[in-house]
Amino acid sequence: MNLTSRSPLWFALLIVVVCGQFVAASPKPPQAAAAKSSTAPAAKEEPFYLHAKHVGELGLDCNACHVAVKEGSVNLQRPGHDQCMACHQDSFDKLDNQKICSQCHTAFPPTSDDQLYPFPRYKKQRPILIDFSHAKHVDPHQRIDPKTGMRADCSFCHVIDSKGALSIGHEQCAACHSKPGMKPLLAATSTTADCQGCHNPMAIENPSLRKVTVPVEVVSGAYKDIRFSHQWHFEHRGQLDMNCTVCHRDMSQSTTLATIRLPKMSSCGTCHTQQASNRRMDNCGTCHASSETGAALASYSRWIKPAFHDESFRQRHQTQASAPDALCYICHTGVSSTSTAEQRCEQCHRTMRPASHTVRWRDDVHGKFAALDRNQCSTCHVADTCVRCHNQVPRSHEPLAYFKGGAHANLAMLNERSCFTCHTFENTCAECHSRTP
């Protein structure tokens, strides 16, 4: 069949198909392309790091923005509009640059000082130092400040304010670092090189550049949901014979910020189990701000049995109890944190009968244990303990005439050694028995 023989309807359909393919293959008008591109996801804007831009890229000096609160002072004030307008005058006049305003303000356009970020921007969130060594700064002689009664090297730098918060700033550091020849030098004329001797602002803003990882609680100065007052402890230091290193024991050996740790709860137990009786560790609400959000620390409550006190612990606890850092004193009254390993055992075992001392212990078992290790018995028993009991006729010897007449033979054959606890062959057995047949 040729083309002309086809019906008019078939020919019309062919024309429609061909035209449709041509339209699909033809380029779209600009309006259509624009409409499609508007639905594509916007490119993610790269984060802007203030100090990386101004110090790293532009090479500005720190004192271009960070100026002294007054002439000659080492205390610096927050950079203000005057410092920014030295370079960004046009943006401030038009108030059209949100990126500039957002470095200090939480809203755009800013309307009040309440919309300011804290200064430093990451205060209590990220460390403001590159690194710091307490070991290089502590007094090797551990001298005491007569005015405060605390270690002079601690109270010299760490100042306790009226609210009990610890503060340390350029004023304390300048006591030494403002002297000629000191590095880094802290003075009103300090340059970027001096500032970077202690600070790395680019690493503060961008944590991926930070070489030293500092625990969050160290940066903030407190554990989450914990109420603690340095001021209270400072006021009562005389009653409890406290000093900074009582709680911060390892601080004087710390060489980096990464090794700094806040005191553990076991350190609190040194005082709060016995001396501070009105603020015992049993009262969780004394220190824990919220008992609902925090997990119960069973290891530190004398009313809750610690998880490691399992069924076999009573038989093997001597290893943990004799360890230098043993925490028995936290729960067990009468045990001091400064006791030696031997004293810890004595303080418990003089008042608590060991599990091995069952009802059969005195008559049947204790002799075998005593023969194996008499030193263990001496933990609780004095020298004449054995004599006071064994000078009396044992119950197994009654009636004595019957026992002496032949009943003793069975016991002697089973455990002859027990007989020689009190008897010797010469003064007892030889009366009837001879060593030679």
C-alpha distance (Angstrom), angle and dihedral (degrees) to the residues before:
residue distance angle dihedral
M1 . . .
N2 3.85 . .
L3 3.83 127.3 .
T4 3.78 94.4 -100.8
S5 3.75 90.5 56.1
R6 3.80 92.5 61.0
S7 3.77 119.3 100.4
P8 3.83 120.0 -100.6
L9 3.85 89.7 -115.2
W10 3.82 93.0 59.4
F11 3.81 91.2 49.8
A12 3.81 91.8 51.2
L13 3.80 92.0 52.6
L14 3.80 91.1 51.6
I15 3.81 91.2 53.8
V16 3.82 91.4 51.1
V17 3.86 93.3 52.1
V18 3.80 93.9 48.5
C19 3.79 93.1 48.4
G20 3.82 91.8 48.0
Q21 3.81 91.9 54.7
F22 3.80 90.6 49.4
V23 3.81 92.6 51.7
A24 3.83 92.2 48.4
A25 3.80 91.7 51.4
S26 3.82 95.3 46.2
P27 3.84 118.4 96.9
K28 3.79 117.2 -93.7
P29 3.76 119.3 -113.3
P30 3.83 116.9 -103.0
Q31 3.81 91.9 -106.2
A32 3.82 92.2 59.3
A33 3.80 93.2 47.4
A34 3.77 90.6 50.4
A35 3.79 91.7 50.0
K36 3.80 91.3 53.4
S37 3.80 94.4 46.8
S38 3.80 91.2 52.8
T39 3.78 90.3 66.4
A40 3.84 94.6 53.8
P41 3.84 115.4 105.5
A42 3.78 114.2 -96.4
A43 3.80 117.3 -112.5
K44 3.80 112.4 -97.5
E45 3.78 110.3 -106.4
E46 3.78 114.1 -123.0
P47 3.82 115.1 -118.4
F48 3.79 115.2 -99.2
Y49 3.79 116.6 -133.1
L50 3.78 111.9 -161.0
H51 3.81 99.7 -155.6
A52 3.80 94.2 39.5
K53 3.81 87.7 58.2
H54 3.80 99.4 43.3
V55 3.82 101.5 33.5
G56 3.79 104.4 24.3
E57 3.81 100.3 36.2
L58 3.82 105.1 24.4
G59 3.81 96.4 31.0
L60 3.81 96.0 -134.3
D61 3.79 119.0 168.0
C62 3.80 119.2 -114.5
N63 3.79 92.8 -120.4
A64 3.80 90.0 61.4
C65 3.82 88.3 78.0
H66 3.81 105.7 12.5
V67 3.79 106.5 67.1
A68 3.80 129.8 174.2
V69 3.79 120.8 -95.6
K70 3.80 86.7 -124.6
E71 3.75 136.6 -1.5
G72 3.79 113.2 -64.5
S73 3.83 94.8 6.2
V74 3.79 122.7 131.9
N75 3.80 90.9 -151.1
L76 3.80 110.6 97.7
Q77 3.78 128.0 -149.6
R78 3.77 128.2 -140.7
P79 3.82 112.5 -83.6
G80 3.78 108.7 -101.2
H81 3.78 138.5 -166.5
D82 3.80 91.5 -79.0
Q83 3.79 91.8 63.5
C84 3.82 93.8 44.8
M85 3.79 94.9 45.5
A86 3.79 91.3 59.1
C87 3.81 85.8 79.9
H88 3.80 104.8 12.1
Q89 3.81 102.5 46.9
D90 3.79 94.3 132.5
S91 3.82 94.1 51.8
F92 3.80 91.3 51.2
D93 3.79 92.5 49.0
K94 3.80 92.8 52.2
L95 3.83 96.1 31.4
D96 3.79 88.9 -144.9
N97 3.80 103.3 125.4
Q98 3.78 110.9 89.3
K99 3.81 93.2 176.3
I100 3.81 91.1 62.7
C101 3.80 94.5 46.7
S102 3.82 93.4 45.6
Q103 3.80 91.3 63.6
C104 3.80 89.4 75.0
H105 3.81 107.5 8.6
T106 3.79 129.0 66.9
A107 3.83 94.5 -150.7
F108 3.79 135.8 44.3
P109 2.89 122.4 -109.0
P110 3.82 92.4 22.6
T111 3.79 116.3 -133.1
S112 3.83 105.2 177.1
D113 3.80 144.7 13.4
D114 3.80 88.9 -107.0
Q115 3.79 87.2 76.5
L116 3.80 93.2 64.6
Y117 3.80 122.7 115.1
P118 3.82 115.0 -123.4
F119 3.77 116.6 -91.2
P120 2.93 120.2 -96.5
R121 3.81 85.8 38.7
Y122 3.82 93.0 -132.2
K123 3.79 98.7 35.4
K124 3.84 111.8 157.0
Q125 3.81 88.8 7.0
R126 3.79 106.2 68.2
P127 3.80 132.1 19.5
I128 3.80 114.7 -99.4
L129 3.81 93.6 -157.1
I130 3.79 127.5 78.0
D131 3.77 89.9 -141.7
F132 3.77 139.1 -40.0
S133 3.80 135.4 -157.6
H134 3.78 117.5 -149.3
A135 3.79 88.8 -175.4
K136 3.83 89.9 66.2
H137 3.81 93.4 48.7
V138 3.82 105.0 42.2
D139 3.78 122.4 99.3
P140 3.82 108.7 -107.9
H141 3.82 89.2 -151.3
Q142 3.84 92.8 53.6
R143 3.78 91.5 -138.0
I144 3.79 119.5 -170.2
D145 3.78 125.0 -128.3
P146 3.84 105.4 -124.8
K147 3.82 91.7 -149.3
T148 3.78 97.0 54.6
G149 3.78 103.0 21.6
M150 3.82 88.1 -133.5
R151 3.78 130.5 111.7
A152 3.78 106.2 -71.3
D153 3.80 94.7 -139.1
C154 3.82 92.1 54.5
S155 3.80 98.5 43.9
F156 3.80 91.8 42.7
C157 3.82 92.9 67.2
H158 3.80 103.5 20.9
V159 3.79 109.9 62.7
I160 3.82 120.4 -168.6
D161 3.80 113.1 -143.4
S162 3.80 127.3 -152.1
K163 3.81 91.5 -87.6
G164 3.79 93.0 53.8
A165 3.80 95.9 -106.8
L166 3.78 120.9 138.1
S167 3.77 116.5 -126.3
I168 3.76 133.6 -177.0
G169 3.78 127.5 174.7
H170 3.76 147.1 152.6
E171 3.79 90.9 -66.7
Q172 3.80 92.1 66.3
C173 3.82 93.8 41.5
A174 3.81 92.0 49.0
A175 3.80 91.2 63.0
C176 3.80 86.3 80.4
H177 3.80 107.5 9.3
S178 3.83 95.4 56.3
K179 3.79 91.9 65.5
P180 3.82 116.9 105.1
G181 3.77 113.5 -92.5
M182 3.81 95.0 22.3
K183 3.79 116.8 131.9
P184 2.90 122.3 -119.2
L185 3.80 91.7 29.5
L186 3.80 116.4 -144.9
A187 3.78 112.3 -159.2
A188 3.78 141.1 122.9
T189 3.81 87.4 -93.4
S190 3.80 96.4 50.0
T191 3.79 115.2 142.7
T192 3.78 131.9 -148.7
A193 3.80 91.1 -88.5
D194 3.82 89.5 57.4
C195 3.81 93.5 46.8
Q196 3.79 92.5 49.4
G197 3.78 89.1 56.2
C198 3.81 85.6 80.0
H199 3.80 106.5 9.8
N200 3.77 136.2 54.6
P201 3.82 105.5 -174.1
M202 3.80 93.2 180.0
A203 3.81 90.6 58.6
I204 3.80 90.3 46.2
E205 3.80 90.7 57.7
N206 3.80 96.1 38.1
P207 3.83 110.7 40.3
S208 3.82 91.0 -168.5
L209 3.82 87.5 74.1
R210 3.80 93.7 53.4
K211 3.79 113.6 111.0
V212 3.81 96.4 -173.3
T213 3.80 119.7 58.0
V214 3.78 111.4 -149.0
P215 3.82 120.1 -165.8
V216 3.79 113.3 -107.6
E217 3.80 92.8 -124.5
V218 3.81 90.2 55.3
V219 3.81 92.1 52.8
S220 3.80 92.6 48.6
G221 3.80 93.1 38.6
A222 3.81 94.1 -130.6
Y223 3.77 142.7 66.4
K224 3.77 116.8 -110.8
D225 3.83 114.2 -88.4
I226 3.80 92.7 5.1
R227 3.80 124.0 130.8
F228 3.77 111.9 -151.1
S229 3.79 133.6 157.3
H230 3.77 123.7 -162.2
Q231 3.78 86.6 -172.0
W232 3.83 92.9 61.6
H233 3.78 92.3 48.4
F234 3.78 90.7 45.7
E235 3.80 91.8 53.3
H236 3.83 92.9 48.7
R237 3.80 97.0 40.8
G238 3.80 92.0 110.8
Q239 3.80 94.9 54.9
L240 3.80 94.6 49.1
D241 3.82 99.0 32.6
M242 3.79 91.6 -121.7
N243 3.75 132.1 169.5
C244 3.79 132.8 169.6
T245 3.79 93.7 -94.9
V246 3.81 92.7 53.9
C247 3.80 86.7 78.0
H248 3.80 101.3 17.0
R249 3.79 93.9 51.6
D250 3.80 99.6 156.9
M251 3.79 98.0 38.8
S252 3.79 95.8 97.5
Q253 3.83 90.2 58.1
S254 3.81 95.1 46.9
T255 3.79 111.9 117.2
T256 3.81 99.6 175.3
L257 3.78 138.4 28.5
A258 3.79 88.5 -113.6
T259 3.82 91.2 66.5
I260 3.80 95.5 51.3
R261 3.79 114.4 110.6
L262 3.77 130.8 177.3
P263 3.81 114.9 -123.8
K264 3.79 116.3 -79.0
M265 3.77 123.0 -128.9
S266 3.79 89.7 -102.7
S267 3.81 88.0 67.0
C268 3.80 89.6 56.4
G269 3.79 89.4 54.0
T270 3.79 90.5 66.3
C271 3.80 88.9 76.7
H272 3.78 106.5 10.5
T273 3.80 96.9 63.9
Q274 3.80 98.5 57.6
Q275 3.81 117.5 -5.2
A276 3.81 98.8 44.8
S277 3.79 93.2 48.8
N278 3.81 94.1 161.8
R279 3.81 90.6 56.2
R280 3.77 101.2 40.3
M281 3.77 120.8 167.0
D282 3.79 89.2 -114.7
N283 3.80 87.6 74.8
C284 3.81 98.9 73.1
G285 3.80 93.3 179.8
T286 3.80 90.5 67.0
C287 3.80 90.8 75.8
H288 3.79 108.1 6.1
A289 3.78 111.0 82.8
S290 3.81 92.8 -159.6
S291 3.80 125.4 25.4
E292 3.80 90.2 -172.8
T293 3.80 99.9 57.8
G294 3.79 96.2 40.6
A295 3.78 125.6 76.4
A296 3.80 118.0 -118.6
L297 3.79 108.7 -103.3
A298 3.79 99.1 -145.1
S299 3.79 93.3 -177.9
Y300 3.79 92.1 68.1
S301 3.79 104.9 45.3
R302 3.79 120.6 86.4
W303 3.80 88.5 -152.1
I304 3.81 95.4 56.4
K305 3.77 120.9 63.2
P306 3.82 109.8 -125.2
A307 3.78 116.4 -115.9
F308 3.82 93.3 -118.1
H309 3.82 90.8 58.2
D310 3.79 91.6 91.3
E311 3.81 128.3 154.5
S312 3.78 94.2 -79.0
F313 3.80 96.1 43.1
R314 3.79 94.0 89.1
Q315 3.79 90.4 59.8
R316 3.82 95.8 46.7
H317 3.81 104.2 28.8
Q318 3.79 93.5 106.6
T319 3.82 90.5 82.6
Q320 3.79 93.9 56.6
A321 3.79 94.5 37.2
S322 3.79 92.7 55.0
A323 3.82 94.7 47.4
P324 3.84 115.2 114.6
D325 3.81 92.2 -119.5
A326 3.81 96.4 43.0
L327 3.81 113.8 152.8
C328 3.81 98.4 -157.5
Y329 3.81 90.7 118.8
I330 3.80 91.7 67.0
C331 3.81 93.1 71.3
H332 3.79 105.7 12.0
T333 3.77 111.2 75.4
G334 3.78 117.3 -141.6
V335 3.81 92.4 36.3
S336 3.78 114.2 109.2
S337 3.80 124.1 -148.2
T338 3.82 88.7 -131.1
S339 3.82 95.7 50.9
T340 3.77 120.5 119.6
A341 3.79 119.4 -116.1
E342 3.82 91.2 -100.4
Q343 3.80 92.6 49.3
R344 3.82 91.8 51.3
C345 3.79 90.9 56.4
E346 3.78 93.6 45.9
Q347 3.79 94.2 50.3
C348 3.80 91.0 57.0
H349 3.76 103.1 32.9
R350 3.79 95.6 49.3
T351 3.79 89.0 65.8
M352 3.80 103.0 26.1
R353 3.79 123.0 65.6
P354 3.84 112.4 -132.9
A355 3.79 117.7 -114.7
S356 3.80 90.6 -115.2
H357 3.82 91.2 65.2
T358 3.80 97.0 90.2
V359 3.81 125.9 158.7
R360 3.83 89.0 -86.4
W361 3.80 92.6 49.7
R362 3.81 99.0 90.9
D363 3.79 98.5 44.4
D364 3.79 105.4 32.8
V365 3.80 115.2 10.4
H366 3.78 115.2 33.6
G367 3.78 95.6 72.7
K368 3.80 92.6 63.2
F369 3.81 92.1 49.4
A370 3.79 92.3 46.0
A371 3.78 90.7 51.7
L372 3.81 90.8 53.0
D373 3.80 99.2 45.5
R374 3.78 121.1 2.9
N375 3.82 91.8 170.2
Q376 3.78 89.4 69.1
C377 3.80 90.5 54.8
S378 3.79 90.4 52.3
T379 3.81 89.8 63.9
C380 3.79 87.5 82.5
H381 3.79 107.0 5.1
V382 3.78 124.9 73.8
A383 3.80 124.9 -139.0
D384 3.79 98.1 -89.9
T385 3.82 95.2 49.3
C386 3.80 93.1 98.3
V387 3.79 93.1 42.7
R388 3.79 93.8 51.8
C389 3.79 91.2 56.1
H390 3.77 102.1 33.2
N391 3.82 93.9 51.1
Q392 3.77 85.2 69.7
V393 3.76 122.6 76.8
P394 3.84 108.7 -100.3
R395 3.77 117.4 -120.5
S396 3.79 89.0 -116.5
H397 3.84 88.2 65.2
E398 3.80 94.1 61.7
P399 2.91 126.4 141.6
L400 3.80 84.3 32.7
A401 3.82 96.4 -158.8
Y402 3.81 91.5 54.0
F403 3.81 92.4 45.0
K404 3.79 93.1 48.1
G405 3.80 92.0 44.5
G406 3.82 93.5 62.7
A407 3.82 112.6 -56.8
H408 3.81 90.5 97.7
A409 3.80 91.2 67.6
N410 3.81 94.7 79.8
L411 3.83 93.7 52.1
A412 3.80 92.3 43.8
M413 3.81 92.0 52.6
L414 3.81 91.6 49.2
N415 3.81 96.6 47.0
E416 3.76 115.1 0.8
R417 3.78 90.2 169.6
S418 3.80 91.6 66.6
C419 3.80 89.5 58.8
F420 3.80 90.6 58.0
T421 3.78 91.1 58.0
C422 3.80 85.6 86.1
H423 3.79 105.9 3.7
T424 3.77 135.2 61.7
F425 3.78 124.7 -157.2
E426 3.77 92.3 -119.5
N427 3.80 99.4 52.2
T428 3.79 98.3 36.3
C429 3.80 119.4 11.5
A430 3.80 94.3 39.8
E431 3.78 90.1 67.0
C432 3.79 88.8 75.9
H433 3.79 107.2 5.7
S434 3.76 131.2 61.0
R435 3.79 124.7 -152.0
T436 3.83 90.6 -136.0
P437 3.79 123.7 58.9
